[in-house]
Amino acid sequence: MRIVQKFGGTSMSGVARIKETARIVRDEYHRGHQIAVVVSAMSGETNRLLTLAQDISDCPCEREVDALLATGEQASATLLAMELDHLGIDAFSLNGAQLGMRTSGAFGRAKIDHVDANHLIAAMDAGRIAVITGFQGVDIDGNITTLGRGGSDTSAVAIAIAVRADVCDIYTDVDGIYTTDPRIVPNAHKIKQISYEEMLEFASLGAKVLQTRSVGLAMKYGMPIHLRSSFNNITGSMVCREDTSMEKASVTGVAYNRNEAKVTLQGIPDQPGIAAGIFNPIAKADINVDVIVQNISAHGMTDITFTVEREDYRKTMEIMHQHCADLKASHVAGSDDVAKVSIIGVGMKSHAGVAQTMFQILADAGVNIEMITTSEIKVTVVLGEADVDRAVRLLHTAFDLDEGDNA
């Protein structure tokens, strides 16, 4: 069996944790598997390096920032390779350039173009273990590039695809994906198996166990991801293609995101091009818009409300005030005390009335819904942040997730 193992920052947070990580790798190796390892920087190291760069300059050169940040993963990879060597295993470290991780030249947010894995496959066939730096690659001009926050997950999945691995094991500080946040619902249960589509929705809604890009890449190529803990030997959660062998429950889990704000433009002429006039300047400012609702036109006028991430709220409001006259809007309003709560499940495709049940549960509890958006496998509502915990608990119970059928 060929396995790519990825270890996050908490698994590499010091000498003791690195030694424990090496033992996990060794145990899989001694089971007869071919292994390649991808590592993140030690916990907190990327932030430390960023702070150093900002202490030098308020606007440091992006190329040099990427070169600096890449050293965090290089330290992790070399230390783990040293410990594996100490345990008697033929291990060696590779940075992104040495591996052949070719990327675009977008510093800080590069995309993977190609992984030259022939020499890595040869090493695995020979029983050697490569410990590879995640989060980074090299562009066509030889510049070091980084993939953005959480990029080590994407590196690991890309490498697993390139070497035709059977599975990509991603080790973190949690032992799987849960039906909701156990800090809000103590009897939330671990999901044994979750589809790529469901995991993408969980990730996009703020669940930080897996990076969205890594899940999308795994789905495109059908690479199974086993999310598990490096702190115990418990079986984790498998992210893979949807299991069609039996009818699934309508809802797999409840997700939420407090990092939300909403903006409303009132009294806009209802005419062609008005939406472009609103969202073009926002896009140029590199601000992501999520939920969008346009009211029914009355007397030739309409209102448009949309959500952005909370850290972009002030900037978005400034942009809208600047363009208010051009848009002929009568008023710009906003709020940064909202949040999203979603129910997710591929079973919604074959179960009628799921959205209505969600709305009724919240209505009976006096929770006001401010905005709604849906897809085939998700229903999301925007509500006041103060109602998030209560809404999550109510929905978790209403859709029988307290029973632990997914555990």
C-alpha positions in Angstrom: 0.0 0.0 0.0 1.3 3.4 -0.9 0.5 6.2 1.6 1.2 9.9 1.8 1.2 11.2 5.4 0.8 14.9 6.1 1.5 16.3 9.6 0.3 19.7 10.6 2.0 22.3 12.9 0.7 20.8 16.1 2.3 17.5 15.2 5.6 19.3 14.6 5.5 21.8 17.6 8.7 20.8 19.2 11.3 18.0 19.6 9.0 15.8 21.7 6.2 16.0 19.1 8.6 15.5 16.2 9.9 12.3 17.9 6.3 11.1 18.3 5.5 11.9 14.7 8.6 9.9 13.6 7.3 6.9 15.5 3.9 7.1 13.7 5.7 7.1 10.4 8.0 4.3 11.5 5.0 2.1 12.6 3.3 2.5 9.2 6.6 1.8 7.4 7.1 -1.4 9.4 3.6 -2.5 8.4 5.1 -2.8 4.9 3.7 0.3 3.4 5.5 2.7 1.0 5.5 6.1 2.7 6.1 9.7 1.7 5.6 12.4 4.4 4.6 16.1 4.0 5.0 18.5 6.9 3.9 21.9 7.9 6.0 24.4 9.8 6.1 24.1 13.6 3.0 25.6 15.3 3.3 29.4 15.4 6.5 29.5 13.2 4.8 31.0 10.1 3.3 33.8 12.2 6.7 34.4 13.9 8.4 34.7 10.5 5.7 37.1 9.2 6.2 39.3 12.2 9.9 39.5 11.5 9.2 40.5 8.0 6.8 43.2 9.1 9.3 44.5 11.6 11.7 45.0 8.7 9.1 46.7 6.5 5.4 47.7 6.5 5.2 46.3 2.9 7.9 43.7 2.5 8.7 42.3 -1.0 6.3 39.4 -1.7 9.1 37.3 -3.3 11.2 37.6 -0.2 8.3 36.9 2.1 7.7 33.6 0.3 11.4 32.7 0.5 11.3 33.5 4.3 8.1 31.6 5.1 9.3 28.5 3.2 12.1 28.1 5.8 9.5 27.1 8.4 8.6 23.9 6.6 12.3 23.2 5.7 13.2 23.2 9.4 10.3 20.7 10.1 11.3 18.4 7.2 15.0 18.2 8.1 14.3 17.6 11.8 11.9 14.8 11.1 14.2 13.2 8.6 17.0 13.3 11.2 14.8 11.6 13.7 13.7 8.9 11.2 17.4 8.3 10.4 18.0 8.0 14.1 15.3 5.3 14.2 17.2 3.4 11.6 15.0 4.3 8.6 16.5 5.6 5.3 14.9 9.0 5.2 15.8 12.3 3.5 14.2 15.7 3.2 13.1 17.5 0.1 12.0 21.1 -0.4 9.4 22.0 -3.0 12.1 22.8 -5.7 13.9 19.5 -5.0 10.7 17.6 -5.3 9.7 19.3 -8.5 6.5 21.0 -7.2 6.0 23.5 -10.1 3.7 26.4 -9.3 2.4 29.6 -10.8 4.3 32.7 -9.9 1.6 34.3 -7.7 3.5 34.9 -4.5 1.6 34.0 -1.3 -1.2 32.3 -3.2 0.5 30.1 -5.9 -1.4 27.3 -7.6 0.2 23.9 -8.3 0.8 23.3 -12.0 2.7 20.0 -11.9 4.4 17.6 -9.6 7.4 15.8 -11.1 7.2 12.6 -9.0 9.3 10.1 -10.9 12.3 10.2 -8.5 9.9 10.2 -5.5 8.2 7.1 -6.8 11.6 5.5 -7.3 12.6 6.3 -3.7 9.3 4.8 -2.4 9.9 1.7 -4.4 13.3 1.4 -2.9 12.0 1.6 0.6 13.2 5.1 1.3 11.0 7.8 3.0 11.1 11.4 1.6 10.1 14.1 4.1 8.7 16.9 2.0 8.1 20.5 2.7 4.4 21.4 2.4 3.0 24.8 1.5 5.6 25.6 -1.2 6.9 25.1 -4.7 8.9 26.8 -7.4 7.8 28.8 -10.4 9.1 28.7 -13.9 11.7 31.3 -13.1 13.0 29.4 -10.1 11.4 31.6 -7.5 10.2 30.0 -4.3 6.4 30.4 -4.0 3.9 29.5 -1.2 0.4 28.3 -1.6 -1.3 30.3 1.1 -2.5 29.4 4.6 -3.3 25.7 4.9 -1.4 25.0 1.7 0.4 21.9 3.2 -2.9 20.0 2.9 -3.0 20.8 -0.8 0.6 19.9 -1.2 0.0 16.5 0.4 -3.0 15.7 -1.8 -1.2 16.8 -5.0 1.8 14.6 -4.1 -0.6 11.7 -3.3 -2.2 12.0 -6.7 1.2 12.3 -8.4 2.6 9.1 -6.8 -0.8 7.3 -7.3 -1.1 6.7 -3.5 -3.9 4.6 -2.1 -4.8 7.2 0.5 -3.6 10.6 1.8 -3.5 10.5 5.7 -3.8 14.0 7.1 -2.8 14.1 10.8 -3.9 17.0 12.9 -4.9 17.7 16.5 -8.5 16.5 16.0 -9.5 12.8 15.5 -12.0 13.4 12.7 -14.9 15.4 11.4 -17.9 15.8 13.7 -21.6 16.4 13.1 -21.0 19.9 14.5 -18.7 21.7 16.9 -18.4 19.6 20.1 -17.8 22.9 22.0 -21.4 23.9 21.2 -23.0 20.4 21.2 -21.1 18.1 23.6 -22.8 15.0 22.2 -21.8 15.7 18.6 -20.5 12.6 16.9 -17.6 11.8 14.6 -18.6 11.1 11.0 -16.9 7.8 9.8 -17.3 8.7 6.1 -18.1 11.9 4.4 -18.4 12.8 0.7 -16.1 15.3 -1.0 -19.1 17.5 -1.7 -20.2 17.6 2.0 -16.6 18.2 3.2 -16.3 21.1 0.7 -19.3 22.7 2.3 -18.0 22.1 5.8 -14.7 23.6 4.9 -16.2 26.6 3.1 -18.3 27.4 6.1 -15.3 27.7 8.4 -14.6 24.2 9.6 -10.8 24.4 9.6 -10.0 20.7 9.8 -9.2 20.6 6.0 -8.3 23.3 3.5 -11.0 23.8 0.8 -8.5 23.6 -2.0 -7.2 20.3 -0.8 -10.7 18.8 -0.8 -11.5 20.1 -4.2 -8.3 18.6 -5.6 -9.0 15.3 -3.9 -12.5 15.3 -5.4 -11.2 16.0 -8.9 -8.9 13.0 -8.9 -10.7 10.7 -6.5 -8.0 10.7 -3.9 -9.3 9.4 -0.5 -8.3 11.5 2.5 -8.2 10.0 6.0 -8.4 12.8 8.5 -7.0 11.5 11.8 -5.2 12.6 15.0 -1.5 12.4 15.6 -2.2 12.3 19.4 -3.9 8.9 19.4 -4.4 5.8 17.3 -8.1 6.2 16.8 -9.6 5.7 13.3 -10.6 9.1 12.0 -12.9 10.2 9.2 -12.6 9.2 5.6 -13.3 11.8 2.9 -14.2 10.0 -0.3 -16.7 9.6 -3.1 -20.4 9.4 -2.0 -21.4 6.0 -0.9 -24.5 5.1 -3.0 -25.0 1.6 -1.6 -27.7 2.8 0.7 -30.0 5.8 1.3 -28.3 8.4 3.4 -29.8 10.5 6.2 -31.0 13.8 4.9 -28.6 15.8 7.0 -25.0 14.9 7.8 -24.0 17.8 10.0 -24.5 21.4 11.1 -21.9 24.0 10.4 -21.6 27.7 11.3 -19.4 30.7 10.6 -19.2 33.7 12.9 -16.9 35.6 10.6 -19.6 37.3 8.7 -21.0 40.8 8.0 -23.8 42.0 5.8 -24.2 45.1 3.6 -27.4 46.5 2.1 -27.9 49.0 -0.7 -31.4 50.4 -0.6 -33.5 52.2 -3.2 -31.4 51.2 -6.3 -32.9 51.6 -9.8 -33.9 48.1 -11.0 -32.1 48.2 -14.3 -29.5 46.1 -16.3 -25.9 46.5 -15.0 -26.7 47.5 -11.5 -25.3 44.3 -10.0 -22.1 44.7 -11.9 -21.9 48.3 -10.7 -22.0 47.0 -7.1 -19.8 44.0 -7.3 -17.1 45.1 -9.7 -15.4 47.5 -7.3 -15.6 44.9 -4.5 -14.0 42.3 -6.7 -11.2 44.8 -7.6 -10.6 45.2 -3.9 -10.1 41.4 -3.7 -13.1 41.0 -1.3 -15.1 37.8 -1.5 -18.9 38.1 -1.5 -20.9 35.2 -0.3 -24.7 35.3 0.1 -26.6 37.7 -2.2 -30.3 38.6 -1.9 -32.2 41.0 -4.2 -35.6 42.1 -3.2 -38.5 42.1 -5.6 -38.7 45.3 -7.6 -41.3 47.8 -6.5 -41.9 51.0 -8.5 -38.7 50.4 -10.5 -36.5 50.3 -7.3 -34.9 47.4 -5.5 -32.6 46.6 -2.5 -29.6 44.3 -2.6 -28.1 42.7 0.5 -24.9 40.6 0.5 -22.4 39.2 3.0 -18.6 39.5 3.2 -16.1 38.3 5.7 -16.1 40.4 8.9 -12.5 41.6 8.4 -13.6 43.1 5.0 -16.7 44.8 6.4 -15.2 48.3 7.0 -13.5 48.3 3.6 -16.6 47.2 1.8 -18.7 49.9 3.5 -16.2 52.5 2.4 -16.3 51.3 -1.2 -20.1 51.3 -1.2 -20.3 54.8 0.2 -17.9 55.9 -2.5 -20.1 54.5 -5.2 -23.4 55.3 -3.7 -24.0 58.3 -5.9 -23.0 56.4 -9.1 -25.3 53.6 -8.2 -28.1 56.0 -7.4 -28.7 54.2 -4.1 -30.8 56.0 -1.5 -28.9 54.5 1.5 -26.1 52.1 2.5 -26.6 50.1 5.7 -24.6 47.3 7.3 -24.0 45.1 10.3 -21.0 43.1 11.5 -22.9 41.1 14.2 -24.3 38.4 11.9 -23.3 34.7 11.3 -24.2 31.8 9.1 -25.6 28.5 10.1 -26.0 25.6 7.6 -27.3 22.1 7.4 -25.3 19.9 5.1 -26.0 16.5 3.5 -26.0 14.8 0.2 -29.2 13.0 1.4 -31.1 16.3 0.8 -31.2 15.4 -2.9 -33.7 12.6 -2.1 -35.5 14.0 1.0 -38.2 16.6 0.6 -39.1 19.2 3.2 -35.6 19.6 4.8 -35.4 23.3 4.3 -39.0 23.8 5.6 -38.1 21.7 8.7 -35.1 23.9 9.4 -37.1 27.1 9.0 -39.9 25.9 11.3 -37.5 24.8 14.0 -35.9 28.2 14.0 -39.2 30.0 13.9 -40.6 28.1 16.8 -37.5 29.1 18.8 -37.9 32.8 17.9 -34.7 32.9 15.8 -35.0 35.5 13.1 -33.7 34.5 9.6 -32.2 37.5 7.8 -31.0 35.8 4.6 -31.3 32.3 3.0 -29.2 30.5 0.3 -29.5 26.9 -0.8 -27.8 24.3 -2.9 -28.5 20.6 -3.6 -26.8 19.6 -0.4 -26.9 22.7 1.8 -29.3 25.2 3.3 -27.7 28.3 4.8 -29.3 31.0 6.9 -27.8 34.3 8.0 -28.9 35.3 11.5 -27.8 37.3 14.4 -24.5 36.2 15.9 -26.1 35.9 19.4 -28.4 33.1 18.1 -25.7 30.9 16.6 -25.2 28.5 19.5 -28.9 28.0 20.1 -29.6 27.5 16.4 -26.8 24.9 16.1 -28.1 22.9 19.1 -31.7 23.0 17.9 -30.9 21.8 14.4 -28.5 19.1 15.6 -31.3 17.7 17.7 -34.0 18.2 15.1 -32.2 16.2 12.4 -31.5 13.3 14.7 -27.7 13.9 14.9 -27.7 13.5 18.6 -28.2 9.8 18.2 -24.8 9.2 16.7 -25.8 7.3 13.6 -22.7 8.6 11.8 -20.3 7.7 14.6 
